[in-house]
Amino acid sequence: MNKYPAWKYALITIALVVSFLYTVPNLFGESPAVQVSGLRTNKVDAGLQTKVADTLKTANLANEGVELQGETLRVKFKDTDTQFKGRDAIQSALGEGYVAALFNLSNSPAWLSKINALPMYLGLDLRGGVHFLMQVDMKTAIDKAVDRYQAEARALLRDKKIFYSGISRDGNNVIVRFKERTEADKGLKELNAQYNDLLIRDANRGDEIVVTLTMKPETAFKLQEAALQQNITALRKRVNELGVSEPIVQQQGSDRILIQLAGVTDPTRAKDVIGRTATLEFRMVAEEYASGGRSFEQYRNEPAPFNTEKMIDERGQVVIVRKAVIVSGDKVTDAQPGFDTQGGNKPNVSIRLDGVGGRAMTLATRENVGKNMAVVLIEKGKPEVLSWPTIQSELGASFQITGITSSLEAKNLALLMRAGALAAPMEIIEERTIGPSLGAENIEKGKNSLLFGFALITVFMVVYYALFGVVSVVSLAANLLFLIALLSMLQATLTLPGIAAIALTLGMAIDANVLINERIREELRNGMSPQMAIQVGYDRALDTIIDSNITTLIAGMALLIWGSGPVRGFAVVHCLGILTSIFSAVMVSRGIVNLIYGGKKKAMTLSIGDVKWVKSVKA
C-alpha cells in the first residue's frame, strides 16, 4: 500500500547525489589568489602562463600553481601577504596591457570544477568591499543633446547652402530664423528629413520666419535611458580595468546606478577612479580673443565671448574655448600612457579614435594647423582644460596628448579615456565600506543562526513526533541541501538577506511536515489503520501544503519582480526555498516513511508521538 515505485526512489537518489556534489565546494573554503586577464586585444595563453610562472620564481614567491582558465590565468597563494607581493610582481612584469586582480579561489578539487560544481559568490556584506550609489544628472544629458542638435542643424543648413539669419537655443528648444519663406521651406524640408525624432514647427514673427525644433517626450525618455545605459557600460569598463573580480554594476531606479565591489582591497583607489565621473571633450581654443598682444587673462573677471566658454587649466590660467565639440570620449577606442621622447621625455597619452571620431578630428585639424586644441575634462559639471597643445599637423585616428605633469596623471587619464565617456555627469550620493573582518563576522553569525535554528527544530520535532520527527528532520536537511545546491548551480550571490531567507525557508519547510504529521495523527484518532493513515495523511495534507506555498510564492515573485538590491536577493532565495520545500516535505519524507513502514503489511503501531494505534480484534 505504501510503497514507492523504483523510479521515484531513483529520482530522489539522483537529486540527493547531484545536490551533494554541488553543495560540497562551499565546504572547502577559499585561498588568496591573483587572476590575470588581458585588456582589449591582449590575450592570455600558454606563453603568458610561462612568463608569470618565471616572474614568480625570480621574485622567490611561493605559489600553489599557475593555471589557465579560459581567457584568464589564476595563481593561488598560501597567504594574503604573498598574494599582494605576487600581484605587484605580476603587474610590473606584464605592464599596462594586463590586469592582475586580487580575489579568492575555491579550494575544491579540480574534478568538481570540471563539472561546474562551484561555490556560491559571497556578497559585499559577507566578503567586505565598497558600495557606491551614483546619481545621474539627466538634465545635463538633455542639455548636451540639445546642444548637439543645434550644432548639427547649423552644419546641415550650411552643407545644403540654405541661408538663415540665426540659430540659437531657448531652453530645450532650438530656434532657427529665416528672412525668406523660400529658404525657410528648404530648411523645413531638410530638417524634417534629418530629424524624425523632433517636433518641428514654423511661425511668422514680424519680418522673420522662426522654425522651432523641440524634443518629443518619447525621444527625451529614450535619450535618458540611453544615457543611463552608456554610463553603466562606461563604469563597467572602469571597474574591469581596476582589476576587481565579480563586480556588481547595475541600474537602480530610473536615474541611479549601484556599484558593489566585493573583496576590494583598495577602496581609496576604487573611489578615485569610479568617483571621478568625468567626461572628456576635444575643442578648439578661441585664439582670436588672445591675439594682438592680448591674453585670455583679460576675461578672468569678465563673461566669455559669444559662443565660447571660459575655463581654467591645471596651472590656473584662463583659456577661452569654443562650445562646439570636435570629438567626445565615446569615440576613443584606446588610450595608453607613455613618454614623449622628442619633448624632454615628459608624460603623454597616445590616443586612438574610431572611424567617426577619426574623420571628425581630421576635418577639424586640417584647417587649424598651428592653432591650439583643448582637451577638456568635465567633472561634476566643472570643466577643466587638461592641456591645450598646438596642432603640429593634420591629425587622424591616432595622435598624442602632451603637457601632462606626471606619469600617474597620464595613467589615470588613459584609464578614463579607455573606459569611454559618460553620457551625463554623476555624483556619489551614498558610499559604504565594509571591512573583510566585518564580512567574516557576518558569515559566522549567519552560520550560527542557521545551526542553532536547525538544532532547536530537531529537538522539538524528535520530542513531539518521535520517529516521524526524525523523518521530518532528515527531509529538512535534504531541503537545505537542495537549496544550497541550486544557489551554487545558478552561481547566485549570497548576502545577509539571503541567509535570512534560508532561515525562513527552514521554518516554512518544517511547517509542511507538521501538517503531514498532524494529519496522520488525526486519522489514527479516527480509527484508521496505520497504513491507511499514512496514505490518507500525505494525500490530504498535500493540497494544504501546495495552497499555502503557492500564496507565499506569489508574494515572493512580487518581491522578485518589483524589488531591487537586498530585497531581490532575499526573494530569489525565498522562491527557490519554497520549491525545494514542497519536494522535500512530500517526496523525500514520504519515501523515507515508505521504506520504514511500507514493507509491513499489518503495522501494529506508528511512532508519531502521543498517538499509538493498536490493531483491534476485528481487524
C-alpha positions as CSV (number, residue, x, y, z in Angstrom):
1,M,0.0,0.0,0.0
2,N,2.7,2.5,1.0
3,K,5.4,1.5,-1.5
4,Y,7.2,3.9,-3.9
5,P,7.9,2.7,-7.4
6,A,11.6,2.3,-8.2
7,W,11.7,5.4,-10.5
8,K,10.7,7.6,-7.6
9,Y,13.4,6.3,-5.4
10,A,15.8,6.7,-8.3
11,L,14.7,10.4,-8.7
12,I,15.2,11.1,-5.0
13,T,18.6,9.4,-5.0
14,I,19.8,11.3,-8.1
15,A,18.6,14.6,-6.6
16,L,20.4,13.9,-3.4
17,V,23.7,12.9,-5.1
18,V,23.7,15.8,-7.5
19,S,22.8,18.3,-4.7
20,F,25.6,16.9,-2.6
21,L,28.2,17.3,-5.4
22,Y,27.2,20.9,-6.0
23,T,27.0,21.8,-2.3
24,V,30.4,20.3,-1.3
25,P,32.5,23.1,-2.9
26,N,31.1,25.5,-0.4
27,L,32.7,23.5,2.4
28,F,36.3,23.6,1.2
29,G,36.9,27.3,1.8
30,E,38.9,29.7,-0.3
31,S,42.6,30.6,-0.8
32,P,44.0,34.0,-1.7
33,A,44.8,34.2,-5.4
34,V,45.6,36.5,-8.3
35,Q,43.6,36.5,-11.6
36,V,45.3,37.8,-14.7
37,S,43.2,39.0,-17.7
38,G,44.1,40.8,-20.8
39,L,42.8,44.2,-21.9
40,R,41.4,44.8,-25.3
41,T,43.4,42.7,-27.9
42,N,45.9,41.2,-25.4
43,K,45.3,37.5,-25.0
44,V,46.1,35.1,-22.1
45,D,47.8,32.0,-23.4
46,A,50.3,29.3,-22.5
47,G,53.2,31.8,-23.3
48,L,51.9,34.2,-20.7
49,Q,51.4,31.4,-18.3
50,T,55.1,30.6,-18.6
51,K,56.1,34.2,-18.2
52,V,54.0,34.6,-15.0
53,A,55.5,31.4,-13.5
54,D,59.0,32.6,-14.3
55,T,58.3,36.0,-12.8
56,L,57.1,34.5,-9.5
57,K,60.1,32.1,-9.5
58,T,62.5,35.0,-10.0
59,A,60.8,37.0,-7.2
60,N,61.1,33.9,-4.9
61,L,57.3,34.0,-4.3
62,A,55.9,30.5,-3.4
63,N,52.6,29.6,-5.1
64,E,50.4,26.6,-5.4
65,G,50.2,26.6,-9.2
66,V,49.6,28.8,-12.2
67,E,46.5,27.6,-14.1
68,L,45.0,28.7,-17.4
69,Q,41.2,29.0,-17.0
70,G,39.6,30.0,-20.3
71,E,40.6,33.6,-21.0
72,T,42.1,34.2,-17.6
73,L,45.2,33.0,-15.7
74,R,44.9,32.1,-12.0
75,V,47.6,31.9,-9.4
76,K,46.9,30.5,-5.9
77,F,48.9,31.6,-2.9
78,K,49.1,30.3,0.7
79,D,48.6,33.7,2.5
80,T,47.4,37.2,1.7
81,D,50.9,38.7,2.2
82,T,52.3,36.6,-0.6
83,Q,49.2,37.4,-2.6
84,F,49.9,41.1,-2.5
85,K,53.5,40.7,-3.4
86,G,52.6,38.3,-6.2
87,R,50.1,40.7,-7.7
88,D,52.6,43.6,-7.7
89,A,55.3,41.4,-9.3
90,I,53.0,40.1,-12.0
91,Q,51.5,43.5,-12.8
92,S,55.0,45.0,-13.0
93,A,56.2,42.3,-15.4
94,L,53.2,42.3,-17.7
95,G,52.6,46.1,-17.9
96,E,49.5,48.1,-18.7
97,G,48.1,45.6,-21.2
98,Y,47.0,43.2,-18.5
99,V,45.2,43.4,-15.2
100,A,46.2,41.4,-12.1
101,A,43.2,41.2,-9.8
102,L,43.1,40.1,-6.2
103,F,40.4,37.5,-5.5
104,N,39.7,34.3,-3.6
105,L,39.9,30.9,-5.3
106,S,38.0,27.9,-4.1
107,N,40.0,25.0,-2.6
108,S,37.6,22.4,-4.0
109,P,39.1,19.6,-6.1
110,A,39.7,20.1,-9.8
111,W,37.3,17.3,-10.8
112,L,34.4,19.2,-9.1
113,S,35.3,22.4,-11.1
114,K,35.2,20.3,-14.3
115,I,31.5,19.5,-13.8
116,N,31.0,23.2,-13.0
117,A,30.4,22.5,-9.3
118,L,31.5,25.9,-7.9
119,P,30.8,27.6,-4.6
120,M,28.3,30.5,-4.2
121,Y,29.6,34.0,-4.6
122,L,29.6,36.0,-1.3
123,G,28.1,39.4,-1.4
124,L,29.5,42.7,-0.2
125,D,28.1,42.3,3.4
126,L,29.8,38.9,3.7
127,R,33.1,39.4,2.0
128,G,33.7,43.1,2.6
129,G,34.4,45.7,0.0
130,V,32.9,49.1,-1.2
131,H,29.4,50.2,-2.1
132,F,28.6,53.3,-4.2
133,L,25.2,54.6,-5.3
134,M,25.5,57.1,-8.2
135,Q,23.0,59.8,-9.1
136,V,22.9,60.5,-12.9
137,D,22.3,64.1,-13.9
138,M,19.6,63.7,-16.5
139,K,19.2,67.4,-17.1
140,T,22.7,67.6,-18.3
141,A,22.1,64.7,-20.7
142,I,19.2,66.6,-22.2
143,D,21.2,69.8,-22.4
144,K,24.0,68.1,-24.2
145,A,21.6,66.6,-26.7
146,V,20.0,70.0,-27.4
147,D,23.5,71.5,-27.9
148,R,24.2,68.6,-30.3
149,Y,21.0,69.2,-32.3
150,Q,21.9,72.9,-32.5
151,A,25.4,72.2,-33.9
152,E,24.1,69.6,-36.3
153,A,21.3,71.8,-37.6
154,R,23.8,74.6,-38.3
155,A,26.1,72.2,-40.1
156,L,23.2,70.7,-42.1
157,L,21.9,74.1,-43.3
158,R,25.5,75.2,-44.3
159,D,26.1,72.0,-46.2
160,K,22.9,72.4,-48.1
161,K,23.7,76.1,-48.7
162,I,20.4,77.2,-47.1
163,F,20.6,80.8,-45.9
164,Y,19.4,81.5,-42.4
165,S,19.6,84.6,-40.3
166,G,20.5,83.0,-37.0
167,I,20.3,79.8,-34.9
168,S,20.0,79.8,-31.1
169,R,18.8,77.8,-28.2
170,D,15.8,78.7,-26.0
171,G,15.6,76.3,-23.1
172,N,15.3,72.8,-24.6
173,N,14.3,74.2,-28.0
174,V,16.5,75.0,-31.0
175,I,15.4,78.2,-32.8
176,V,16.3,78.8,-36.4
177,R,15.4,82.1,-38.0
178,F,15.0,82.8,-41.7
179,K,14.5,86.0,-43.7
180,E,12.8,84.5,-46.7
181,R,10.0,82.0,-47.0
182,T,11.7,80.0,-49.8
183,E,14.8,79.4,-47.6
184,A,12.6,78.5,-44.7
185,D,10.7,75.9,-46.8
186,K,14.0,74.4,-47.9
187,G,15.2,74.3,-44.3
188,L,12.0,72.7,-43.1
189,K,12.3,70.0,-45.7
190,E,15.9,69.2,-44.8
191,L,15.3,69.3,-41.1
192,N,12.2,67.1,-41.2
193,A,14.1,64.6,-43.3
194,Q,17.0,64.6,-40.9
195,Y,15.2,64.7,-37.5
196,N,12.1,62.5,-37.3
197,D,12.6,62.4,-33.5
198,L,12.0,66.1,-33.1
199,L,8.8,68.1,-33.3
200,I,9.4,70.8,-35.9
201,R,7.1,73.9,-36.3
202,D,7.4,77.2,-38.1
203,A,5.7,80.5,-37.4
204,N,5.9,84.1,-38.7
205,R,7.3,86.6,-36.2
206,G,7.4,90.1,-37.7
207,D,9.7,90.0,-40.7
208,E,11.2,86.6,-39.9
209,I,10.1,83.0,-40.2
210,V,11.0,81.1,-37.0
211,V,11.4,77.4,-37.0
212,T,11.4,75.7,-33.6
213,L,12.9,72.2,-33.0
214,T,11.5,70.5,-29.9
215,M,12.4,67.2,-28.5
216,K,9.5,64.8,-28.3
217,P,8.7,63.3,-24.9
218,E,9.4,59.7,-26.1
219,T,12.7,61.0,-27.6
220,A,13.7,62.5,-24.2
221,F,12.8,59.3,-22.4
222,K,14.9,57.2,-24.8
223,L,17.7,59.6,-24.5
224,Q,17.7,59.4,-20.7
225,E,17.5,55.6,-20.8
226,A,20.4,55.5,-23.3
227,A,22.5,57.9,-21.2
228,L,21.9,55.6,-18.1
229,Q,23.0,52.5,-20.1
230,Q,26.0,54.3,-21.5
231,N,27.1,55.3,-18.1
232,I,26.7,51.8,-16.8
233,T,28.8,50.4,-19.7
234,A,31.5,53.0,-19.1
235,L,31.6,52.3,-15.3
236,R,31.8,48.5,-16.0
237,K,34.8,49.1,-18.2
238,R,36.4,51.2,-15.5
239,V,35.7,48.6,-12.9
240,N,37.2,45.9,-15.1
241,E,40.4,47.9,-15.6
242,L,40.6,48.4,-11.8
243,G,41.1,44.6,-11.6
244,V,38.1,43.7,-9.4
245,S,36.6,40.3,-9.8
246,E,32.9,39.7,-9.6
247,P,31.8,43.3,-9.6
248,I,28.2,44.4,-9.5
249,V,27.3,47.4,-11.7
250,Q,23.5,47.7,-12.3
251,Q,20.7,50.1,-12.7
252,Q,18.7,51.1,-9.6
253,G,15.5,53.1,-10.3
254,S,15.3,55.4,-13.3
255,D,18.4,57.6,-12.7
256,R,20.7,55.8,-10.3
257,I,23.5,53.2,-10.7
258,L,24.6,50.8,-8.0
259,I,28.2,49.7,-7.8
260,Q,29.4,47.0,-5.4
261,L,33.0,45.8,-5.4
262,A,33.2,42.7,-3.1
263,G,36.6,41.8,-1.8
264,V,38.2,45.1,-3.0
265,T,41.4,45.8,-1.0
266,D,42.0,49.4,-2.0
267,P,38.7,51.4,-1.6
268,T,40.5,54.7,-1.9
269,R,41.8,53.8,-5.4
270,A,38.3,52.5,-6.4
271,K,36.7,55.7,-5.3
272,D,39.3,57.8,-7.1
273,V,38.6,56.1,-10.5
274,I,34.9,55.4,-10.2
275,G,34.0,58.5,-8.3
276,R,35.9,60.6,-10.8
277,T,32.8,60.5,-13.1
278,A,34.3,62.8,-15.8
279,T,33.5,63.3,-19.4
280,L,36.2,64.2,-22.0
281,E,35.9,66.5,-24.9
282,F,38.2,67.9,-27.6
283,R,37.5,71.6,-28.5
284,M,39.3,74.3,-30.4
285,V,40.8,77.2,-28.5
286,A,39.3,80.6,-29.5
287,E,42.7,82.2,-30.2
288,E,41.3,85.3,-31.8
289,Y,40.4,86.6,-28.3
290,A,44.1,86.4,-27.3
291,S,45.7,88.0,-30.4
292,G,47.4,91.3,-30.9
293,G,49.4,91.1,-27.7
294,R,46.4,90.4,-25.6
295,S,45.9,87.3,-23.4
296,F,43.0,85.3,-22.1
297,E,43.6,86.8,-18.6
298,Q,41.5,89.8,-19.5
299,Y,38.4,87.6,-19.3
300,R,39.2,86.3,-15.8
301,N,36.6,88.6,-14.2
302,E,34.5,89.1,-17.4
303,P,32.0,86.8,-19.1
304,A,33.2,84.7,-22.0
305,P,32.6,86.0,-25.6
306,F,29.7,84.7,-27.6
307,N,29.7,81.0,-28.5
308,T,32.7,80.3,-26.2
309,E,33.3,79.2,-22.7
310,K,35.8,80.4,-20.1
311,M,37.8,77.6,-18.5
312,I,40.8,77.2,-16.2
313,D,43.7,74.9,-17.0
314,E,45.8,73.0,-14.4
315,R,48.2,75.9,-14.0
316,G,45.4,78.2,-13.1
317,Q,45.5,80.1,-16.4
318,V,42.3,81.3,-18.2
319,V,41.5,79.6,-21.5
320,I,38.7,80.6,-23.9
321,V,37.4,77.5,-25.8
322,R,34.7,77.2,-28.4
323,K,31.4,75.5,-27.4
324,A,31.5,73.2,-30.4
325,V,32.8,69.7,-29.5
326,I,35.1,68.2,-32.1
327,V,35.2,64.7,-30.6
328,S,33.9,63.3,-27.3
329,G,35.3,60.5,-25.2
330,D,32.9,57.9,-26.5
331,K,34.9,57.9,-29.8
332,V,38.1,56.8,-28.1
333,T,38.9,53.2,-28.7
334,D,42.3,53.1,-27.0
335,A,44.5,55.3,-24.8
336,Q,47.9,54.4,-23.5
337,P,50.2,56.3,-21.1
338,G,53.8,56.9,-22.3
339,F,56.6,59.4,-22.6
340,D,57.3,61.9,-25.3
341,T,60.9,61.0,-26.3
342,Q,61.2,64.0,-28.5
343,G,59.8,66.5,-26.0
344,G,62.0,66.1,-23.0
345,N,60.7,62.6,-22.0
346,K,57.6,64.1,-20.5
347,P,54.5,62.0,-19.8
348,N,51.9,61.8,-22.6
349,V,48.9,59.8,-23.7
350,S,48.6,58.1,-27.0
351,I,45.0,58.1,-28.3
352,R,43.3,56.1,-31.0
353,L,39.8,57.1,-32.3
354,D,37.1,55.1,-34.1
355,G,36.2,55.8,-37.7
356,V,33.7,58.5,-37.0
357,G,36.0,60.2,-34.5
358,G,39.0,60.0,-36.7
359,R,37.2,61.7,-39.6
360,A,35.9,64.4,-37.3
361,M,39.4,65.0,-36.0
362,T,40.9,65.1,-39.5
363,L,38.4,67.7,-40.7
364,A,38.8,69.8,-37.6
365,T,42.6,69.9,-37.6
366,R,43.1,70.1,-41.4
367,E,42.2,73.8,-41.4
368,N,43.6,74.6,-37.9
369,V,47.3,73.6,-38.2
370,G,49.3,75.8,-35.9
371,K,46.4,76.5,-33.6
372,N,45.6,75.1,-30.2
373,M,43.2,72.4,-29.4
374,A,42.0,72.0,-25.8
375,V,41.5,68.6,-24.0
376,V,38.6,69.3,-21.6
377,L,37.8,67.2,-18.6
378,I,34.3,67.9,-17.2
379,E,34.0,66.6,-13.6
380,K,30.8,67.2,-11.6
381,G,29.8,69.9,-14.0
382,K,33.1,71.8,-13.7
383,P,35.2,71.9,-16.9
384,E,38.9,71.9,-16.7
385,V,41.5,72.2,-19.5
386,L,43.9,69.4,-19.1
387,S,46.1,70.6,-21.8
388,W,45.8,72.8,-25.0
389,P,48.7,71.8,-27.2
390,T,49.4,73.3,-30.6
391,I,48.3,71.2,-33.6
392,Q,51.6,70.5,-35.4
393,S,50.0,68.8,-38.4
394,E,46.7,67.3,-39.6
395,L,45.6,64.7,-37.0
396,G,43.7,61.5,-37.8
397,A,42.6,58.5,-35.8
398,S,45.8,58.3,-33.9
399,F,47.6,61.1,-32.0
400,Q,49.1,62.1,-28.7
401,I,48.2,64.4,-25.8
402,T,51.1,66.2,-24.3
403,G,51.5,68.8,-21.5
404,I,50.7,66.3,-18.7
405,T,52.5,66.9,-15.5
406,S,53.0,63.4,-14.0
407,S,53.0,59.8,-15.1
408,L,50.3,59.0,-12.6
409,E,48.1,61.6,-14.2
410,A,48.8,60.2,-17.6
411,K,47.9,56.7,-16.4
412,N,44.6,57.8,-14.8
413,L,43.7,59.9,-17.9
414,A,44.4,57.0,-20.2
415,L,42.2,54.7,-18.0
416,L,39.3,57.2,-18.1
417,M,39.6,57.6,-21.9
418,R,39.7,53.8,-22.5
419,A,36.6,53.4,-20.3
420,G,34.7,55.7,-22.6
421,A,32.8,58.9,-22.0
422,L,29.8,59.3,-19.7
423,A,26.7,60.4,-21.4
424,A,25.8,62.5,-18.3
425,P,27.7,63.6,-15.2
426,M,27.1,61.6,-11.9
427,E,27.9,62.1,-8.3
428,I,28.2,59.7,-5.4
429,I,25.2,60.1,-3.1
430,E,25.8,57.0,-0.9
431,E,29.1,55.3,0.0
432,R,29.8,52.4,2.3
433,T,33.0,50.5,3.1
434,I,32.8,47.1,4.7
435,G,36.0,45.6,6.0
436,P,36.8,41.9,5.5
437,S,36.8,41.3,9.2
438,L,33.2,42.5,9.5
439,G,32.3,40.3,6.5
440,A,33.8,37.3,8.2
441,E,31.8,38.1,11.4
442,N,28.6,38.3,9.4
443,I,29.3,34.9,7.9
444,E,30.0,33.4,11.3
445,K,26.8,34.9,12.8
446,G,24.7,33.8,9.8
447,K,26.1,30.3,10.0
448,N,25.5,30.1,13.8
449,S,21.9,31.3,13.4
450,L,21.2,28.5,10.9
451,L,22.8,25.9,13.0
452,F,21.1,26.9,16.3
453,G,17.8,27.2,14.5
454,F,18.2,23.7,12.9
455,A,19.2,22.2,16.3
456,L,16.1,23.7,18.1
457,I,13.8,22.4,15.3
458,T,15.4,19.0,15.6
459,V,14.9,18.8,19.3
460,F,11.2,19.9,19.1
461,M,10.4,17.5,16.2
462,V,12.0,14.5,17.7
463,V,10.5,15.0,21.2
464,Y,7.0,15.8,19.8
465,Y,6.8,13.4,16.8
466,A,9.3,10.6,17.8
467,L,10.3,8.6,14.7
468,F,8.2,10.8,12.3
469,G,10.0,13.7,13.8
470,V,13.3,12.2,12.8
471,V,12.0,11.7,9.3
472,S,10.9,15.3,9.2
473,V,14.4,16.5,10.3
474,V,16.1,14.3,7.6
475,S,13.8,15.7,4.9
476,L,14.6,19.2,6.3
477,A,18.3,18.5,5.9
478,A,17.7,17.3,2.4
479,N,15.8,20.6,1.7
480,L,18.7,22.6,2.9
481,L,21.0,20.5,0.7
482,F,18.7,21.1,-2.4
483,L,18.6,24.9,-1.8
484,I,22.3,25.4,-1.4
485,A,23.0,23.2,-4.4
486,L,20.5,25.3,-6.5
487,L,22.2,28.5,-5.4
488,S,25.6,27.1,-6.3
489,M,24.4,25.9,-9.7
490,L,23.0,29.3,-10.5
491,Q,26.2,31.0,-9.2
492,A,24.0,33.2,-7.1
493,T,25.5,35.8,-4.8
494,L,24.8,35.0,-1.1
495,T,24.1,38.1,1.1
496,L,22.8,38.6,4.6
497,P,19.2,38.9,3.3
498,G,19.9,35.6,1.5
499,I,20.9,33.9,4.8
500,A,17.7,35.3,6.4
501,A,15.7,33.7,3.5
502,I,17.4,30.4,4.1
503,A,16.4,30.5,7.8
504,L,12.8,31.4,6.8
505,T,12.8,28.5,4.4
506,L,13.7,26.1,7.2
507,G,10.8,27.3,9.2
508,M,8.4,27.0,6.3
509,A,9.7,23.6,5.3
510,I,9.2,22.1,8.7
511,D,5.7,23.6,8.8
512,A,4.8,21.3,5.9
513,N,6.0,18.3,7.8
514,V,4.0,19.4,10.9
515,L,0.9,19.5,8.7
516,I,1.5,15.9,7.4
517,N,2.3,14.5,10.9
518,E,-0.8,16.1,12.5
519,R,-3.0,14.8,9.6
520,I,-1.7,11.3,10.2
521,R,-2.3,11.6,13.9
522,E,-5.9,12.8,13.2
523,E,-6.6,9.8,11.0
524,L,-5.2,7.5,13.7
525,R,-7.5,9.1,16.3
526,N,-10.5,8.5,14.0
527,G,-9.7,4.8,14.0
528,M,-8.0,4.4,10.7
529,S,-5.3,1.7,10.2
530,P,-1.7,2.8,10.3
531,Q,-1.0,2.1,6.6
532,M,-4.2,3.9,5.5
533,A,-3.4,6.8,7.9
534,I,0.0,7.3,6.2
535,Q,-1.5,7.3,2.7
536,V,-4.5,9.5,3.6
537,G,-2.5,11.8,5.8
538,Y,0.0,12.6,3.0
539,D,-2.6,12.8,0.3
540,R,-4.9,15.2,2.2
541,A,-2.1,17.3,3.6
542,L,-0.7,17.8,0.1
543,D,-3.5,20.2,-1.0
544,T,-3.0,22.4,2.0
545,I,0.8,22.4,1.6
546,I,0.5,23.4,-2.1
547,D,-2.1,26.1,-1.4
548,S,-0.1,27.7,1.4
549,N,3.2,27.6,-0.6
550,I,1.6,29.0,-3.8
551,T,0.3,32.0,-1.9
552,T,3.7,32.6,-0.4
553,L,5.4,32.0,-3.8
554,I,3.2,34.8,-5.2
555,A,4.4,37.2,-2.6
556,G,8.0,36.1,-3.3
557,M,7.5,36.6,-7.0
558,A,6.2,40.1,-6.4
559,L,9.4,40.9,-4.4
560,L,11.5,39.4,-7.2
561,I,9.8,41.4,-10.0
562,W,9.4,44.8,-8.3
563,G,12.1,44.7,-5.7
564,S,15.8,45.6,-6.1
565,G,19.1,45.2,-4.2
566,P,18.8,43.2,-1.0
567,V,15.1,42.7,-1.4
568,R,15.6,41.0,-4.7
569,G,18.3,38.8,-3.3
570,F,16.0,37.8,-0.4
571,A,13.3,37.0,-3.0
572,V,15.5,34.7,-5.1
573,V,16.4,32.5,-2.2
574,H,12.9,32.6,-0.8
575,C,11.3,31.4,-4.1
576,L,13.8,28.7,-4.6
577,G,13.3,27.6,-1.0
578,I,9.6,27.2,-1.5
579,L,10.1,24.9,-4.4
580,T,12.6,22.7,-2.6
581,S,10.4,22.7,0.5
582,I,7.5,21.1,-1.4
583,F,9.7,18.5,-3.0
584,S,11.5,17.5,0.3
585,A,8.4,17.6,2.5
586,V,6.3,15.4,0.2
587,M,8.7,13.3,-1.9
588,V,11.6,12.8,0.4
589,S,9.8,12.4,3.7
590,R,7.2,10.0,2.3
591,G,10.0,8.0,0.6
592,I,11.7,7.5,4.0
593,V,8.4,6.6,5.7
594,N,7.6,4.1,2.9
595,L,11.0,2.5,3.5
596,I,10.2,2.1,7.2
597,Y,6.6,1.0,7.1
598,G,5.9,0.1,3.5
599,G,7.2,-3.5,3.9
600,K,5.0,-4.1,7.0
601,K,1.6,-5.1,5.6
602,K,0.0,-5.1,9.1
603,A,1.9,-2.5,11.1
604,M,0.7,-2.5,14.6
605,T,1.9,0.9,15.7
606,L,3.2,4.2,14.3
607,S,5.9,6.1,16.3
608,I,4.4,9.5,15.9
609,G,4.3,11.0,19.4
610,D,1.4,10.6,21.9
611,V,-0.8,8.6,19.4
612,K,-0.2,4.9,19.0
613,W,-2.7,2.8,17.1
614,V,-3.2,-0.8,18.2
615,K,-4.8,-3.3,16.0
616,S,-8.3,-4.1,17.1
617,V,-9.7,-7.6,17.4
618,K,-11.9,-7.1,14.3
619,A,-9.0,-6.1,12.2
